[in-house]
Amino acid sequence: MRRMISVVLACVMCLSALTLSAFAEDDEESWTVVISASASAVESYAARTLQRYLSQITGADAALVTDETAAGANEIVVGATARRDVDVSGLADGGYRILSENGTVYIAGSGSRGNIYGVYGFLEKYCGCRWYSADVKVIPAGEIRVPDGEDYTYRPYFEYTETDWISPRDQEYSLANGLNGNSYRYLSPEQGGNVCYISGFCHTLTTQFCAEGTYFAEHPEYYALVDGKRQPSQLCLTNPDVLRIVTDEVLSLVRSRHDPSQAVQIVSLTQDDNQRYCTCDRCKALAEACGGAQSGVMVTFVNNVARAVREAGFDNIAIDTFAYQYTRKAPQNVKPDDNVIIRLCSIECCFGHALADPACAQNAAFMKDLSDWGKLCSRIYVWDYATNYAETLNPFPDFEVLQPNMQTFYENGVKGMYVEGAYYASAVNGEFADLRSYMISKLMQDPYRDYDEMVNGFLAAYYGGGWESIREFIDLICEKCVTNTKHMGIYQGSRETLPAMTAKDISHVDALWQTAKDRAGSEEALARVVRSELCWRYWKANNKKAEFSIWRGFKNRLAAKEALYNDFVANGIAVLGEGGNRQLTADRKQYLLAPPRDWDDDWIDNFLVRWLAPLLLRLYDLCREK
């Protein structure tokens, strides 16, 4: 368990405590933002963003001028200007430098996103601003100071950053927290644009390229031979006609969508989401030549397409493919070309233990694959996972592995990160969705940031005065989620979760949530506490604990379930897991008396709820009528 600390949170600190101020201290003086007279659209957008927040923080209207005006006091210069040459050479796209010199602050960025990231980085680092969710942000009011002689350089850890949930769909949240993928948000050219998958994001072979609906009826030989029969589950990747068709389709796509101004654009050539790969003689022989690895068949195919794209002159186009399930193992005797991205997927891993924990066999196997791919490929992306898809409203205590795992990815040369969460929007904001998406976003920005400042700052702003109780709950469930024999996967039944939780722990946690509600301090914070508490109540319901215990009596248990269901509905939660397989019925009575599969499926509840309850309720209604 992490040691609880009481801190004055950085997000609400007055930064006037910093000494050696580069700025005058006269409250009547306002700030001036300076850009070049020939500023780019990105520089202008970044400067206007800074102007808006400076005015809000200080209470005085900040001016926006060009470098053609005479230099004055209290200037913050954004981008390349005639004021001073700030060297940002060598920084990747999104990198920036903040320099304080002779009473002036300079913010200069690299590539299409460096200047806007630099502005948000300045507002966070020197002004205490935080964008915790799409609806919760902290913009402190007060004096702004930067130490004289400050020279801070930010270098991006990853070239591609993406995650799910609801808040990351918001443009400003994404800009402030460094998300640049295009799955959920459009960032305009003046906002720096996206790192784009320019068509399908995943599972594109047989669905988008050489599509089953177009070719299978007349050319079944283009598709996988499985159990002696051609099936449209995957492509036959050694068929020369398949290679020709996919290459032509990719080149046509690239010609229509190519943007030379972007550092990278990506075309996904990825297997469909099943393990029915081709076993024809040619595919089997190629796999054997690659050390028995099916990934060798895929890499060989993708390399051929990637070479055609490069030879056509598209230098900033990368071809992406999976190392996923049957292709996760790295091949022998073939290596990905330089313009090929290997997207390694961690779906089989344990998320209760850190990936680098050698005591966890599931994760040790993944680490070997990560290492093996690192020896072959200079451009690895990772598709990671951060929710329980079987029961999304159940607690998923992965918080303490998020940081070490992100550090592991960076230290093993990973260049891009997608952390998949609850992409099905109706379920996304239950449990701790906003906390997790914020943590993931900030850790992709900097895997080595202060964990306690990040988590405690969020909790205090989001949940109000009872935040320490919620922090204690999070630490406790992280401690209780695994044992020597239990692990935590992403399809975890609620009855398999928190195996070490005792009756004493349950009573203590109930008290923690009550304290959090009592001390929330505002209706908005209280509503967030209640919404997140649903995960704990859901766990208790499925494990028959506390108010849901069979010892509380049928009537009390039914009332507790009814209250839980009503609170799901009140919070807009209609799906409890991926794919709607735990869909809530619109009829409350029907739901409570005939619950869907897995809600409460042991024989006692089957008997009580499906057979005895309707009879008892009918008798009760008859008695009331009399």
VOGU-3710 file (C-alpha; in Angstrom, 3 decimals, decimal comma):
1> mrrmisvvla> 0,000/0,000/0,000  1,291/3,425/-0,847  1,894/5,601/2,214  -0,831/8,215/2,487  0,488/11,748/2,585  -1,207/15,023/3,367  0,049/17,695/1,027  -0,799/21,180/-0,076  -1,571/20,279/-3,653  0,526/21,770/-6,399
11> cvmclsaltl> -2,566/22,366/-8,498  -3,810/24,974/-6,043  -0,523/26,403/-4,820  0,233/30,075/-5,361  3,449/30,053/-7,351  4,494/33,425/-5,951  6,530/31,321/-3,514  9,101/30,998/-6,276  11,936/33,470/-5,918  14,008/35,271/-8,530
21> safaeddees> 10,897/36,403/-10,354  11,358/37,262/-13,981  8,292/39,477/-13,805  7,481/42,768/-12,172  5,328/42,461/-9,077  3,044/45,435/-9,752  -0,488/44,021/-9,742  -1,613/46,788/-12,081  0,687/45,661/-14,872  -0,809/43,183/-17,327
31> wtvvisasas> 0,980/40,634/-19,406  1,824/40,869/-23,078  2,008/37,856/-25,370  4,302/38,321/-28,358  4,303/36,381/-31,633  5,995/36,879/-34,958  4,403/39,198/-37,513  4,536/36,166/-39,807  3,427/33,664/-37,158  2,087/30,319/-38,287
41> avesyaartl> -1,484/29,286/-37,565  -0,212/26,997/-34,784  1,823/29,782/-33,148  -1,158/32,141/-33,315  -3,471/29,569/-31,747  -0,975/28,844/-28,975  -0,555/32,558/-28,270  -4,313/33,180/-28,112  -4,670/30,255/-25,701  -1,987/31,705/-23,454
51> qrylsqitga> -3,539/35,184/-23,662  -6,917/33,818/-22,570  -5,550/31,990/-19,540  -3,206/34,783/-18,453  -6,199/37,116/-18,362  -8,182/34,601/-16,321  -5,354/33,918/-13,848  -4,318/37,511/-13,217  -7,679/39,229/-13,632  -6,126/41,738/-16,038
61> daalvtdeta> -6,552/41,620/-19,806  -3,402/40,315/-21,459  -2,371/41,933/-24,730  -1,354/40,052/-27,889  1,136/41,855/-30,149  3,641/41,015/-32,868  7,402/41,305/-32,692  7,219/44,469/-34,790  6,301/46,354/-31,599  8,988/47,623/-29,260
71> aganeivvga> 9,957/45,226/-26,480  8,395/45,944/-23,109  7,990/44,513/-19,616  6,089/41,376/-18,670  6,406/39,737/-22,085  5,899/36,072/-22,884  7,131/35,320/-26,380  5,589/32,357/-28,198  7,214/30,610/-31,138  9,947/31,823/-33,458
81> tarrdvdvsg> 10,208/35,624/-33,370  12,652/38,459/-33,934  12,934/38,937/-30,150  15,346/36,060/-29,674  16,368/32,842/-31,386  15,422/29,966/-29,061  17,124/26,787/-30,232  14,745/23,813/-30,357  16,705/21,847/-32,922  16,975/18,191/-32,064
91> ladggyrils> 13,575/18,100/-30,354  10,962/15,733/-31,713  7,527/16,976/-32,738  5,785/18,126/-29,564  8,987/19,053/-27,746  9,426/22,560/-26,388  11,684/24,867/-24,419  10,743/27,487/-21,801  13,420/30,102/-21,219  13,377/33,043/-18,799
101> engtvyiags> 15,929/35,755/-19,522  16,229/39,451/-18,644  12,611/39,759/-17,562  11,143/37,980/-20,594  9,859/34,428/-20,929  10,195/32,533/-24,208  8,126/29,486/-25,169  9,346/27,797/-28,328  8,243/24,435/-29,695  9,241/21,882/-32,285
111> gsrgniygvy> 7,140/20,493/-35,117  3,408/20,996/-35,462  2,542/20,498/-31,771  5,501/21,917/-29,848  4,215/25,462/-29,393  0,737/24,529/-28,168  2,213/21,881/-25,867  4,666/24,500/-24,646  1,859/26,881/-23,710  -0,060/24,226/-21,793
121> gflekycgcr> 3,183/23,055/-20,228  3,895/26,607/-19,057  0,395/26,965/-17,616  0,779/23,677/-15,749  4,360/24,027/-14,535  4,452/27,720/-13,613  0,795/28,645/-13,089  -0,566/25,526/-11,370  -3,258/24,865/-13,985  -4,680/21,360/-14,352
131> wysadvkvip> -7,174/19,811/-16,757  -8,366/16,828/-14,741  -11,376/15,941/-16,874  -13,506/17,500/-19,570  -15,572/19,101/-16,786  -13,063/19,607/-13,971  -10,119/21,933/-14,365  -8,162/24,049/-11,906  -7,090/27,538/-13,009  -5,649/29,301/-9,933
141> ageirvpdge> -6,016/33,058/-9,629  -3,017/35,103/-8,585  0,414/36,308/-9,505  2,524/34,498/-12,093  6,237/34,101/-11,534  9,016/32,206/-13,265  12,541/31,946/-11,821  14,971/34,233/-13,639  17,407/32,158/-15,667  14,953/29,271/-16,029
151> dytyrpyfey> 15,728/26,987/-18,977  13,373/24,008/-19,129  13,267/21,597/-22,054  10,559/18,994/-22,588  11,262/16,034/-24,840  8,279/13,817/-25,715  8,537/10,248/-24,486  6,260/8,843/-27,194  5,443/10,005/-30,723  1,889/8,646/-30,577
161> tetdwisprd> -0,410/8,825/-27,529  -4,024/7,687/-27,310  -6,562/6,369/-24,812  -10,337/5,877/-24,556  -13,008/7,028/-22,059  -15,070/10,228/-22,323  -12,777/13,083/-21,227  -10,073/12,263/-23,804  -12,634/13,020/-26,511  -12,486/16,679/-25,514
171> qeyslangln> -10,116/18,808/-27,608  -8,723/21,011/-24,855  -8,310/18,118/-22,424  -6,343/16,319/-25,125  -4,109/19,288/-25,913  -3,419/20,028/-22,255  -2,645/16,393/-21,475  -0,714/15,516/-24,612  -3,069/13,148/-26,463  -2,451/13,286/-30,209
181> gnsyrylspe> -4,211/10,249/-31,748  -7,237/10,645/-33,980  -9,502/7,868/-32,717  -11,665/10,188/-30,595  -10,784/13,774/-31,384  -10,081/15,982/-34,359  -7,273/18,451/-33,778  -7,322/21,162/-36,410  -4,159/22,242/-38,234  -3,925/25,329/-36,001
191> qggnvcyisg> -4,094/22,999/-32,974  -1,175/21,005/-34,356  -3,188/18,230/-35,970  -3,243/14,546/-35,057  -0,922/11,617/-35,465  -3,361/9,950/-37,823  -4,362/6,449/-38,645  -5,614/7,605/-42,022  -8,244/4,908/-42,348  -9,166/1,921/-40,184
201> fchtlttqfc> -7,530/1,757/-36,754  -7,394/-2,023/-36,379  -8,527/-5,421/-37,728  -8,430/-4,096/-41,287  -7,424/-7,224/-43,234  -10,555/-8,929/-44,635  -12,704/-6,028/-43,395  -11,198/-3,032/-45,221  -8,366/-4,353/-47,349  -9,166/-7,294/-49,630
211> aegtyfaehp> -12,585/-7,178/-48,046  -14,519/-10,384/-47,588  -17,690/-8,844/-49,006  -15,903/-7,909/-52,225  -13,795/-10,964/-53,004  -14,693/-14,057/-50,993  -17,590/-15,329/-53,099  -15,543/-15,479/-56,312  -12,066/-15,930/-54,844  -12,132/-18,020/-51,683
221> eyyalvdgkr> -8,456/-18,818/-52,348  -7,641/-15,279/-51,168  -8,660/-16,249/-47,639  -7,456/-18,533/-44,883  -7,429/-22,301/-45,203  -8,737/-23,493/-41,815  -9,439/-27,170/-41,120  -9,210/-27,901/-44,829  -11,730/-25,239/-45,863  -11,311/-21,672/-47,090
231> qpsqlcltnp> -12,832/-19,229/-44,604  -12,980/-15,400/-44,625  -11,536/-15,243/-41,106  -8,090/-14,053/-42,243  -6,261/-13,532/-45,520  -3,956/-16,022/-47,187  -0,918/-13,776/-46,918  1,263/-15,795/-49,323  -1,210/-15,490/-52,202  0,369/-13,074/-54,736
241> dvlrivtdev> -3,026/-11,749/-55,815  -3,810/-10,806/-52,221  -0,545/-8,888/-51,996  -1,302/-7,081/-55,258  -4,852/-6,153/-54,196  -3,854/-4,910/-50,748  -0,883/-2,951/-52,135  -3,078/-1,250/-54,737  -5,732/-0,418/-52,135  -3,145/1,023/-49,733
251> lslvrsrhdp> -1,531/3,150/-52,446  -4,933/4,461/-53,522  -5,740/5,346/-49,915  -2,400/7,068/-49,350  -2,664/9,152/-52,514  -6,054/10,468/-51,389  -5,196/11,080/-47,711  -1,485/11,966/-47,680  -0,501/15,060/-45,681  3,191/15,889/-46,141
261> sqavqivslt> 3,081/18,436/-43,288  2,623/15,707/-40,673  5,584/13,960/-39,080  3,889/10,583/-39,506  0,687/9,127/-40,917  -0,201/5,487/-40,366  -1,969/2,809/-42,390  -3,101/-0,174/-40,351  -2,678/-3,619/-41,923  -3,823/-5,743/-39,015
271> qddnqryctc> -5,296/-9,218/-38,648  -8,986/-9,625/-37,900  -9,943/-10,315/-34,297  -9,801/-14,111/-34,328  -7,140/-16,827/-34,370  -8,250/-18,687/-37,526  -5,151/-17,994/-39,606  -4,224/-19,644/-42,877  -2,664/-23,103/-42,778  -2,118/-23,649/-46,500
281> drckalaeac> 1,174/-25,221/-47,518  2,774/-21,904/-48,540  1,805/-20,125/-45,292  2,910/-23,096/-43,176  6,257/-23,256/-44,952  6,912/-19,526/-44,499  5,998/-19,697/-40,814  8,395/-22,612/-40,327  11,150/-20,658/-42,090  10,527/-17,857/-39,568
291> ggaqsgvmvt> 11,088/-20,093/-36,564  7,522/-21,348/-36,385  6,175/-17,830/-35,802  3,014/-16,744/-37,611  4,279/-13,196/-37,161  6,899/-13,979/-39,807  4,155/-14,516/-42,399  2,527/-11,210/-41,429  5,780/-9,204/-41,358  6,846/-10,557/-44,754
301> fvnnvaravr> 3,516/-9,494/-46,258  3,494/-6,064/-44,614  7,123/-5,392/-45,588  6,209/-5,857/-49,250  3,380/-3,325/-49,001  5,569/-0,903/-47,036  8,291/-1,048/-49,697  5,789/-0,167/-52,390  4,629/2,830/-50,336  8,181/4,024/-49,772
311> eagfdniaid> 9,110/3,543/-53,444  6,082/5,657/-54,376  7,683/8,558/-52,453  5,563/8,677/-49,302  8,340/9,140/-46,770  6,135/10,008/-43,784  3,752/7,068/-44,182  4,239/4,124/-41,827  2,531/0,748/-42,142  1,271/-0,664/-38,863
321> tfayqytrka> 0,650/-4,321/-38,030  -0,112/-6,334/-34,908  1,935/-8,547/-32,667  -1,284/-9,900/-31,185  -2,309/-13,323/-29,943  -1,060/-15,747/-32,638  1,342/-13,130/-34,064  2,721/-11,923/-30,708  5,860/-14,037/-30,807  8,707/-12,336/-32,698
331> pqnvkpddnv> 9,875/-14,181/-35,847  13,274/-15,405/-36,922  14,962/-14,690/-40,273  12,826/-11,647/-41,087  12,668/-8,179/-39,577  10,237/-5,284/-40,101  11,302/-2,563/-42,536  12,034/0,888/-41,135  8,619/2,231/-42,182  6,782/-0,628/-40,464
341> iirlcsiecc> 5,285/-0,247/-36,971  4,848/-3,352/-34,832  1,907/-2,835/-32,460  2,477/-5,244/-29,581  -0,679/-6,111/-27,616  -0,693/-7,022/-23,922  -4,149/-8,624/-23,839  -3,024/-11,830/-22,101  -1,165/-10,039/-19,308  -1,883/-9,727/-15,608
351> fghaladpac> -2,696/-6,155/-14,636  -2,467/-6,684/-10,917  1,302/-7,149/-11,175  3,718/-4,832/-12,935  4,793/-6,125/-16,334  8,420/-6,194/-15,255  7,625/-8,315/-12,180  9,544/-11,558/-12,850  7,360/-13,446/-10,368  4,320/-13,129/-12,676
361> aqnaafmkdl> 4,662/-15,771/-15,407  2,069/-14,170/-17,684  3,950/-10,887/-17,668  7,374/-12,509/-17,945  6,261/-14,063/-21,248  5,126/-10,665/-22,518  8,407/-9,051/-21,470  10,307/-11,646/-23,482  8,222/-10,810/-26,544  8,803/-7,087/-25,981
371> sdwgklcsri> 12,534/-7,693/-25,740  12,593/-9,942/-28,812  10,695/-7,436/-30,940  13,001/-4,680/-29,699  15,952/-6,535/-31,216  14,223/-6,590/-34,612  12,251/-3,376/-34,825  13,065/0,274/-34,244  9,430/1,318/-34,133  7,300/-0,540/-31,598
381> yvwdyatnya> 3,907/0,721/-30,509  2,026/-0,909/-27,629  -1,689/-1,599/-27,377  -2,209/-1,811/-23,621  -5,395/-2,397/-21,610  -6,817/-0,584/-18,597  -10,303/-1,811/-17,796  -12,297/-4,933/-17,022  -14,277/-5,662/-20,180  -16,337/-8,437/-18,604
391> etlnpfpdfe> -17,619/-6,229/-15,789  -16,635/-2,628/-16,390  -18,459/-1,316/-13,317  -16,449/-3,638/-11,077  -13,350/-2,167/-9,361  -10,284/-2,586/-11,581  -7,359/-1,845/-9,249  -4,563/-1,361/-11,760  -3,603/2,130/-10,554  -0,274/1,219/-8,991
401> vlqpnmqtfy> 0,971/-0,650/-12,078  0,157/2,136/-14,555  3,328/4,088/-13,833  5,854/1,222/-13,690  4,343/-0,254/-16,840  4,621/3,046/-18,721  8,234/3,318/-17,586  8,839/-0,231/-18,796  7,470/0,600/-22,232  9,601/3,708/-22,563
411> engvkgmyve> 12,741/2,006/-21,295  12,255/-0,768/-23,854  12,172/1,623/-26,786  8,405/1,809/-27,379  7,561/4,789/-29,607  3,768/4,910/-29,429  1,120/4,107/-26,832  -2,555/3,247/-27,086  -4,113/2,326/-23,738  -7,554/0,882/-24,400
421> gayyasavng> -10,218/1,622/-21,836  -13,999/1,557/-21,823  -14,610/2,722/-25,359  -18,333/2,010/-25,011  -19,451/5,432/-23,837  -22,474/4,457/-21,760  -20,235/2,594/-19,302  -17,225/4,801/-19,380  -17,698/7,199/-16,473  -18,509/4,674/-13,787
431> efadlrsymi> -15,846/3,322/-11,444  -12,763/5,621/-11,750  -12,801/6,334/-15,461  -11,787/10,000/-15,241  -8,981/9,294/-12,770  -7,599/6,465/-14,871  -7,742/8,360/-18,159  -6,022/11,348/-16,537  -3,282/9,169/-15,062  -2,708/7,412/-18,376
441> sklmqdpyrd> -2,544/10,694/-20,290  -0,104/12,307/-17,860  2,083/9,199/-17,700  2,334/9,135/-21,485  3,497/12,750/-21,231  6,021/11,838/-18,521  6,265/8,317/-17,049  8,487/9,603/-14,216  6,231/12,331/-12,814  5,381/12,414/-9,112
451> ydemvngfla> 2,699/9,768/-8,523  1,261/11,272/-5,355  1,013/14,795/-6,761  -0,751/13,434/-9,846  -3,232/11,210/-7,999  -3,874/13,380/-4,935  -4,266/16,510/-7,036  -6,897/14,818/-9,135  -8,768/13,349/-6,181  -8,937/16,650/-4,293
461> ayygggwesi> -10,210/18,619/-7,290  -12,630/15,934/-8,465  -14,089/14,494/-5,244  -13,762/17,401/-2,821  -12,896/17,380/0,872  -13,242/13,640/1,391  -10,617/12,792/-1,212  -8,235/11,161/1,264  -10,809/8,475/2,014  -11,044/7,661/-1,681
471> refidlicek> -7,257/7,539/-1,927  -7,224/5,081/0,974  -9,831/2,937/-0,804  -7,766/2,916/-4,012  -4,612/1,928/-2,151  -6,474/-0,816/-0,302  -7,994/-2,451/-3,376  -4,601/-2,329/-5,128  -3,205/-4,263/-2,168  -6,076/-6,767/-2,124
481> cvtntkhmgi> -6,455/-7,434/-5,868  -3,921/-10,272/-6,200  -2,497/-13,099/-4,108  0,267/-15,609/-4,730  -2,141/-17,669/-6,807  -4,550/-15,014/-8,127  -3,917/-12,581/-10,955  -6,018/-9,860/-12,541  -6,952/-10,013/-16,202  -9,159/-7,801/-18,319
491> yqgsretlpa> -12,049/-10,286/-18,385  -12,293/-10,693/-14,623  -15,463/-11,839/-12,927  -16,487/-9,710/-9,976  -16,370/-12,776/-7,738  -12,725/-13,274/-8,659  -11,808/-9,675/-7,832  -10,327/-8,564/-4,491  -9,752/-12,109/-3,227  -7,956/-10,909/-0,092
501> mtakdishvd> -10,741/-8,604/1,086  -11,888/-9,484/4,626  -15,107/-8,691/6,482  -13,207/-6,102/8,504  -11,925/-4,535/5,271  -15,453/-4,341/3,878  -16,760/-2,509/6,926  -13,805/-0,134/6,793  -14,364/0,610/3,107  -18,056/1,319/3,715
511> alwqtakdra> -16,981/3,895/6,297  -14,460/5,423/3,857  -17,132/5,996/1,228  -19,469/7,499/3,785  -16,754/9,904/4,895  -16,052/10,852/1,283  -19,730/11,678/0,787  -20,014/13,583/4,048  -16,996/15,760/3,228  -17,482/16,269/-0,510
521> gseealarvv> -18,320/19,927/0,009  -20,378/20,544/-3,126  -23,195/18,903/-5,023  -20,940/18,342/-8,019  -18,224/16,622/-5,978  -20,799/14,544/-4,116  -22,301/13,374/-7,419  -18,853/12,205/-8,536  -18,283/10,366/-5,257  -21,647/8,617/-5,562
531> rselcwrywk> -20,949/7,655/-9,170  -17,567/6,145/-8,360  -18,949/4,356/-5,304  -21,141/2,346/-7,675  -18,151/0,105/-8,383  -17,888/-0,838/-4,705  -21,616/-1,424/-4,341  -21,560/-3,538/-7,512  -18,738/-5,676/-6,086  -20,635/-6,153/-2,840
541> annkkaefsi> -23,810/-7,112/-4,717  -22,097/-9,799/-6,759  -20,151/-11,099/-3,782  -23,171/-10,959/-1,423  -21,443/-8,733/1,105  -22,754/-6,146/3,577  -26,242/-4,967/2,598  -26,348/-7,622/-0,147  -25,569/-10,516/2,188  -27,968/-13,464/2,243
551> wrgfknrlaa> -28,063/-12,993/6,024  -29,716/-9,592/5,605  -32,916/-11,232/4,417  -34,531/-11,430/1,036  -36,511/-8,204/1,331  -33,470/-6,143/2,361  -31,319/-7,649/-0,365  -33,961/-6,925/-2,950  -34,192/-3,317/-1,760  -30,405/-2,944/-1,953
561> kealyndfva> -30,349/-4,303/-5,509  -33,227/-2,055/-6,488  -31,399/0,981/-5,098  -28,216/-0,003/-6,940  -30,078/-0,448/-10,188  -31,825/2,898/-9,790  -28,478/4,597/-9,213  -27,077/2,991/-12,361  -29,975/4,469/-14,297  -29,683/7,861/-12,600
571> ngiavlgegg> -26,008/8,040/-13,589  -26,697/7,145/-17,218  -25,080/3,715/-17,005  -26,853/1,297/-19,311  -24,126/-1,264/-19,988  -22,088/-3,072/-17,355  -19,581/-4,670/-19,739  -18,200/-4,786/-23,266  -20,503/-5,503/-26,167  -23,735/-5,008/-24,256
581> nrqltadrkq> -23,513/-8,540/-22,891  -24,496/-7,108/-19,520  -27,134/-4,738/-20,783  -29,531/-3,333/-18,204  -33,143/-3,927/-19,131  -35,441/-0,919/-19,265  -37,969/-2,675/-17,041  -36,756/-2,408/-13,458  -39,078/-5,104/-12,117  -38,103/-7,502/-14,865
591> yllapprdwd> -34,446/-6,817/-14,204  -34,684/-7,390/-10,490  -36,820/-10,514/-10,698  -35,199/-12,080/-13,749  -31,621/-10,819/-13,862  -29,501/-11,411/-16,973  -26,827/-14,071/-17,031  -23,951/-13,588/-14,584  -25,668/-10,912/-12,491  -26,420/-13,365/-9,692
601> ddwidnflvr> -26,177/-16,863/-11,066  -25,708/-19,230/-8,126  -28,467/-21,730/-7,353  -29,727/-19,879/-4,265  -30,479/-16,700/-6,152  -31,779/-18,594/-9,154  -34,330/-20,206/-6,872  -35,122/-17,119/-4,821  -35,220/-14,595/-7,612  -36,674/-16,585/-10,471
611> wlaplllrly> -39,185/-18,788/-8,654  -39,883/-17,922/-5,063  -39,755/-14,112/-5,344  -42,619/-13,718/-7,853  -44,805/-15,950/-5,695  -43,985/-14,070/-2,487  -44,485/-10,697/-4,094  -47,827/-11,828/-5,476  -48,915/-13,019/-2,023  -47,721/-9,719/-0,560
621> dlcrek> -49,762/-7,771/-3,116  -52,863/-9,863/-2,334  -52,459/-9,197/1,397  -52,189/-5,467/0,780  -55,312/-5,540/-1,381  -57,244/-7,081/1,511
//
